[in-house]
Amino acid sequence: MNNNELTVQCCVCRRVRDSKGEYHQPPAILGDRVSHTYCPECARFMLTQIALFKDNFAKAEAVRVRSAG
């Protein structure tokens, strides 16, 4: 990998994106320029987790408001 190239790496699974947009296991040494994002699989997982968190937060807030009132 050329050190002048920007390597895009998933911040969850650490796989790297190639020039075709596909994610693969990273080489041993990435280079000097690394940017982080989410691969499609990790993005779906994280969005599911965020939705669950928001739902649980909304339920807890509703309970708190009812018990305070």
N, C-alpha and C positions, 0 to 999 in steps of 0.2 A: 504494500500500500504506500502510495506516494505521500510524503509528509505535508505537501501543499494541499492535498485533498481534504475536504471536510468529511469526517466520518460521522454518520448519524446512528446513534445507539439508543435502544429502548432503555428507559430509566428503571424498568422493573425487571425484565428478564435478561437484559444486557446484550441481546442479539443486535447485530448491525445490519443496516439497510444497504443493499447493493444498488447499482445504477438502474436496475429494472424495478426497484421498489420492493424487492423481496427481502425478507429478514433471514439471516443465517447466524450460526454461532460465530463469535468474534475470533479474529486471529489472536495470537499470543500478545502481539504488540499493536496497539491501535494507531499510533501516530500522535502528532502534536495538536491537531485540530479536531475536537470531538464536540458534537452537539447532541443534546438529549431530547427525546420525544417518547411517545408510546407506540409500540407496534400494534397492529390491528387487534390481536388477541388480548393483549394487556389493556388496550383502550376499552374494549367491550367489558372486560372484567372490572376495571376501575369505574366505569360508568354505572355498572350494576351496583357496585359497592356504594357509590355516591347516592344513588337512588334509594338504596336501603337505609343509608344514614339519614337522608332527608326525611324519609317516611317515619323512621323511629324518632327523630327529633321532633317532628310535627306531632306525633302521638304523645310524647313526653311533655311537650309544651301545652297540649290540650289538657292533659291531666293536671299540670301545674296550675293552669288558669282556673280550672274547675275547683281545685282544692283551695286556691287563694280567695275565691269569690264566695 
